[in-house]
Amino acid sequence: MTMRIPLLLILLTLTCASAQAQPGLVNIAVSVAPQKYLAQQIAGEHATVRIMIKAGQSPTTWEPSPREMAQFASTDLLFSVGVPFESIWLPRLQKNFPELIIYDPRQNITLRSIQGHHHHDQHGATDGSSEHELDPHIWLDPLLDIQMAENMLHALIEIDPTNQHYYEQRFQLLSKELTQLHLEIETLLKPYHSHYFMVFHPSWGYFAQRYHLEQMAIELSGKEPKGAQLAEITHHAKEKGIAAIFIQKQFSQKAALTIAEQINAKVIPLDPLAEDLPLMLRTTANKLSHALEAACPPSSH
C-alpha cells in the first residue's frame, strides 16, 4: 500500500521548514550521504546540503515524513543518483514543488547492471527489468566521483552564476584530492588483480571494476539465499578462497554469518553510504587488501 502524505500536514510544517532554510544560500538536497561530500566540497560556504536518506535507512524503502516532505518547499536543487526510492518519490516531489530543480549528475558516466539483483512484486514475480537494473553505486569509484562532481559543478553554476569562479576553484581542489585517492587505492590493490571478494549486497561493482577485482554477492534476486542456494554460494566461496565477507548495516547479516562459519571467514562491516567519502573508500581499500592478503598473499615478484 502506497503511503500518502496529507496536504494539511505538509502545510503545517512549511513554516518550520522555511525557517531552517538559510537565505542567500543555495539549498541542496542529495539522495545519499556520499553525494553530500561532493556537493559541499564544491559549494562550500555558498550552500547548505541536506541528505535525504539518514544513517541506517535503506535507499530501497525510504519514504519522507511530512516534515521531510515540507523541507522541499525551500530546496533549490536536488541531486539524484539512481537509487530505488527515486523512481517513486522524485515525480511526486516535482509535482508538489514545481520550482524544485532535480538534476541527475550521472551524465558521461557509463552505468553497469547491478550484479544478481532483481526486484520482485508482492507475488514474487520479477518486474521485467531484473537482468538490466542499473547499479547506482557510482560514488564508490573515485574517478567516477570526479565526473559526478563536475556535473554537479555545472548545475551549481547554472543556478548561481555569480559564484562560478569560487565553485570552479573548489572543484579543481576536489578533483586533485580524488585523483590522489585513486592512485593510492590503485597501488594498494594492484597485487590482487582478478582476486575475488564476497559481499552480501552487490554494492561494490564499480569499485571492483576500477581496481580489477571480482565481486561475489550473497544476495540473490534481491533476497537472502536459503537451502540449496546458500549451500552453492558457500561452495563457490570455498573454491575462491574467500577469507572475509563484507556486510553493511542496511541489510541482513544472517546468510553472511552462516557462510562465514562454514568457511572459517571473518565478517567485516563496510558502509558504502558513509558521508566522509575519501575516508570510506580508503578504509574499504585497506580492509580489502588485508582480507585478500590473508586469503592469498601477493607474490614477491
ABEGO torsion letter per residue (X at the ends): XBBBBBAAAAAAAAAAAAAABBBGBBBBBBABAAAAAAAAAAAEAABBBBBABBBGBBAAABBBBAAAAAAAAABABBBBAGBAAAAAAAAAAAAABAABBBBBAABGBBBBBBBGBBBBBAAGBBAGAAAABBBAAAAABAAAAAAAAAAAAAAAAAABAAAAAAAAAAAAAAAAAAAAAAAAAAAAAAAABGBBBBBABBAAAAAAAAAGBBBBBABBGGBBBBEAAAAAAAAAAAAAGBABBBBBAABBAAAAAAAAAAAGBBBBBBBAABABAAAAAAAAAAAAAAAAAAABBBBAX
